């Protein structure tokens, strides 16, 4: 361990591939933590995601064009969104290790990307200073879901200035159904009622669009890593 960089005590919630991609580019190794006793299809999705992280880490130096970097970030973001829709959130931090041995006494930097995937209703949220901001226990990922959606809108707005984001871009093709659909409808409408987003609803909910308000952007600021 590099003594100049203590081990982080909290995870940064990763809501978009654009957040994760710089960390993937920098790392030379990865480690991970997965939840226990999860459905097989959820586990398969997590393994695919982590394999993609490792593969992109191996080839990141060979990607040179803006398009290649954008496509890599979007591919990672699609998995993060799918996990969020299944009530999981992705957290990550960089561990600054030293590779020792060899001809020199000084260790060589060895940045490791540590990723954890957890059920969204078992999170304890803190701000940048570590101050508790509440827990998601029993809330079926409400707070994590709000943060994921707000960060996604923020990222979308930076890439498409002045253009509302279609919900179909965030949710899988055809939208959701059953209980998850009800939860996400309530969550998005709650963000609208709180003044954090403008939501332009159509007759078909999944064809609706939304944009982040100044108040929503201010809500994100203390939660940025």
WOBELJO-V852637 format. One record per residue. N is the residue number from 1. RES is the residue in one small letter. D_FIRST is the distance of its C-alpha to the first C-alpha in Angstrom with 1 decimal. Layout:
[[N & RES & D_FIRST] [N & RES & D_FIRST]]
This chain:
[[1 & x & 0.0] [2 & x & 3.8] [3 & x & 6.1] [4 & x & 8.7] [5 & x & 7.9] [6 & x & 7.9] [7 & x & 8.2] [8 & x & 11.8] [9 & x & 14.5] [10 & x & 17.1] [11 & x & 18.0] [12 & x & 19.9] [13 & x & 23.2] [14 & x & 23.9] [15 & x & 27.6] [16 & x & 28.2] [17 & x & 27.1] [18 & x & 27.0] [19 & x & 24.2] [20 & x & 22.1] [21 & x & 23.1] [22 & x & 21.1] [23 & x & 17.9] [24 & x & 19.2] [25 & x & 20.1] [26 & x & 16.7] [27 & x & 14.6] [28 & x & 14.4] [29 & x & 13.6] [30 & x & 14.6] [31 & x & 14.5] [32 & x & 17.2] [33 & x & 19.1] [34 & x & 22.9] [35 & x & 25.6] [36 & x & 27.8] [37 & x & 31.5] [38 & x & 32.0] [39 & x & 35.0] [40 & x & 34.8] [41 & x & 35.5] [42 & x & 32.7] [43 & x & 30.2] [44 & x & 31.6] [45 & x & 31.0] [46 & x & 27.4] [47 & x & 26.8] [48 & x & 28.7] [49 & x & 26.6] [50 & x & 23.2] [51 & x & 24.8] [52 & x & 25.9] [53 & x & 22.5] [54 & x & 21.2] [55 & x & 24.4] [56 & x & 24.3] [57 & x & 20.7] [58 & x & 22.1] [59 & x & 25.1] [60 & x & 24.1] [61 & x & 24.5] [62 & x & 28.0] [63 & x & 29.1] [64 & x & 30.8] [65 & x & 33.6] [66 & x & 33.4] [67 & x & 35.1] [68 & x & 32.5] [69 & x & 29.7] [70 & x & 31.9] [71 & x & 32.8] [72 & x & 29.2] [73 & x & 28.4] [74 & x & 31.7] [75 & x & 31.1] [76 & x & 27.8] [77 & x & 29.6] [78 & x & 32.4] [79 & x & 30.2] [80 & x & 28.7] [81 & x & 32.3] [82 & x & 33.5] [83 & x & 30.8] [84 & x & 31.8] [85 & x & 35.4] [86 & x & 34.6] [87 & x & 33.1] [88 & x & 29.4] [89 & x & 26.9] [90 & x & 23.7] [91 & x & 20.6] [92 & x & 17.4] [93 & x & 14.3] [94 & x & 11.7] [95 & x & 8.0] [96 & x & 6.4] [97 & x & 4.2] [98 & x & 5.6] [99 & x & 8.6] [100 & x & 10.0] [101 & x & 13.6] [102 & x & 16.8] [103 & x & 19.1] [104 & x & 16.8] [105 & x & 14.7] [106 & x & 12.5] [107 & x & 9.7] [108 & x & 10.8] [109 & x & 9.4] [110 & x & 9.0] [111 & x & 9.8] [112 & x & 10.4] [113 & x & 13.4] [114 & x & 13.7] [115 & x & 17.4] [116 & x & 19.5] [117 & x & 23.3] [118 & x & 25.2] [119 & x & 28.9] [120 & x & 30.0] [121 & x & 31.8] [122 & x & 28.8] [123 & x & 26.9] [124 & x & 26.3] [125 & x & 26.4] [126 & x & 25.0] [127 & x & 25.4] [128 & x & 23.0] [129 & x & 23.0] [130 & x & 22.4] [131 & x & 26.1] [132 & x & 27.5] [133 & x & 29.9] [134 & x & 31.2] [135 & x & 30.7] [136 & x & 32.0] [137 & x & 32.9] [138 & x & 36.4] [139 & x & 36.6] [140 & x & 36.2] [141 & x & 33.5] [142 & x & 35.7] [143 & x & 33.1] [144 & x & 30.6] [145 & x & 33.6] [146 & x & 34.8] [147 & x & 31.5] [148 & x & 31.3] [149 & x & 34.9] [150 & x & 34.6] [151 & x & 31.6] [152 & x & 33.4] [153 & x & 36.5] [154 & x & 34.6] [155 & x & 33.2] [156 & x & 36.6] [157 & x & 38.3] [158 & x & 36.2] [159 & x & 37.1] [160 & x & 40.8] [161 & x & 42.0] [162 & x & 44.9] [163 & x & 45.0] [164 & x & 44.7] [165 & x & 42.3] [166 & x & 44.1] [167 & x & 42.8] [168 & x & 43.4] [169 & x & 40.4] [170 & x & 38.1] [171 & x & 39.7] [172 & x & 40.5] [173 & x & 43.9] [174 & x & 46.7] [175 & x & 44.6] [176 & x & 44.0] [177 & x & 46.6] [178 & x & 47.1] [179 & x & 44.9] [180 & x & 41.9] [181 & x & 44.4] [182 & x & 45.8] [183 & x & 42.3] [184 & x & 41.4] [185 & x & 44.9] [186 & x & 44.6] [187 & x & 41.1] [188 & x & 42.2] [189 & x & 45.4] [190 & x & 43.6] [191 & x & 41.6] [192 & x & 44.9] [193 & x & 46.6] [194 & x & 43.8] [195 & x & 44.4] [196 & x & 40.9] [197 & x & 42.4] [198 & x & 45.8] [199 & x & 46.8] [200 & x & 49.7] [201 & x & 50.9] [202 & x & 53.2] [203 & x & 55.4] [204 & x & 52.7] [205 & x & 49.5] [206 & x & 47.1] [207 & x & 49.1] [208 & x & 48.3] [209 & x & 46.0] [210 & x & 44.0] [211 & x & 42.4] [212 & x & 40.1] [213 & x & 41.9] [214 & x & 40.8] [215 & x & 40.3] [216 & x & 38.1] [217 & x & 36.0] [218 & x & 35.7] [219 & x & 34.7] [220 & x & 31.7] [221 & x & 30.5] [222 & x & 28.8] [223 & x & 27.0] [224 & x & 25.5] [225 & x & 21.7]]
